[in-house]
Amino acid sequence: MTPLLSVQGIAKRYGAHIGCADVSFDLYPGEVMGIVGESGSGKSTLLNCMAGHLVPDAGQVVFDTRTDGPRDTITMSEPERRMLGRTDWAFVHQHARDGLRMGVSAGGNVGERLMAVGERNYGDIRDKATDWLGRVEIDASRVDDRPTTFSGGMQQRLQIARNLVTGPRLVFMDEPTGGLDVSVQARLLDLLRGLVRDMGLSAIIVTHDLAVVRLLADRLMVMKSGRVVEAGLTDQVLDDPQHAYSQLLVSSVLQV
Amino acid sequence: MIELKDVSKTFTLHNQGSAVIEVISNVSFAVAPGECVALTGASGAGKSTLMRMIYGNYLTQTGEICIDGLNIVQAKPRDIIKLRRDVLGYVSQFLRVVPRVPTLDVVAEPLRALAVPADEAQARAKALLTQLNIPERLWSLSPTTFSGGEQQRVNITRGFAHTYPAMLLDEPTASLDAANREVVLSLIEDAKARGAAIIGIFHDEAARSRVCDREIDVGRFTPGMAA
């Protein structure tokens, strides 16, 4: 089986400082991988390198494209990478405001991605947008409202709808539940898990919340100072961590 | 079906003076299809640890653990995930679920992961929940608010939803009343009859002698605890 995403030796430096170094892994269709570590450990740098938002200093990010099979997305042309970003890839930002157009209606936010892949029929676009608002539990009556009038949790769900409407195969998520209160988090986790299962999505989730990865991720990478210090099955890494830093991370979680 | 060869495990606690704790050394045994083996030994002997190692939840340092031909000590995460989905069931003592998800979906989930159609998976879940006396009015609620015994029963229904060829049962009859204990024991007997290889931990001696064909004293493998 061909991996959906194959990451080889990714490195990114900020001057003398290491952003991330020597990161390699394969992600297969339907797999969810979590990346955890303290702030500054290089999680987001790595995610941005993979998603094409940053150019890594070394390494390959090979994606199994629908038409041409495995391609290195770092060396492909900018238009090709942008097309990938609109079709097979999705990126859910930590702050919904970074991933939404705040001046455009909720329906418009979802519809924009459809138009970017060539949909032109207004009725179809609006129907699909309304359908997706329903799936992320936003009332259809809010379709013409701007996201500025939405709560933080609703904005995050709208961002997810906008990203998933074009049926991507790989979703990058940067702290998708960060900054949300716990009841909204639970709802979002439930939603994400259902979508991953029903759509057969693969996802890479960066977070510092170990409870989130336990529920969502099949596999886990622990990062420290830009390097992966431990990787494996999520429940194995959390229940029997081997590296000193992973042990510290797991034992530092407050029990509720 | 399940085969252990010279399996050993140590915990190294890097943040507590790098203490090294030897938990289990040189365990070897095999469980055939249709056989139920009980792990026995005093509290702290390493029964649950051994069970978690067989599930791949704890990392094994040396030796081989082969389940349905896959050596999980060396296996890649995705092979273990596949093994857990298709072959190896595990009923732990604790229920861990996404908040807000209805009980019926929690129980049907292992089947949904095997691409069983939603209505078929739900029908199976309903039958099992009825069998274990979880009242129908609770099915649409999340099990997070249930009593300890109810949670344990939900956990068991979830573990038995798919007919796994290999199963690990960590105290499946603990905190159950007589009627439900009887149901669980008959579920175990049914699983044996269809050829499942089972490893169980039972503190309930009557239950153990009824369903288990053999006992393995884990204390024998515990460094510093062997007599």
Interface residues (C-beta under 8 A of the other chain):
Chain A: Y28 E31 A186 R187 L189 D190 R193 R197 R214 L215 D218 R219 G232 L233 D235 Q236 D239 D240 Q242 H243 A244 Q247 L248 S251
Chain B: F11 T12 L13 H14 N15 R52 G56 N57 Y58 L59 P77 R78 I80 I81 R96 V98 P99 R100 V101 R112 A113
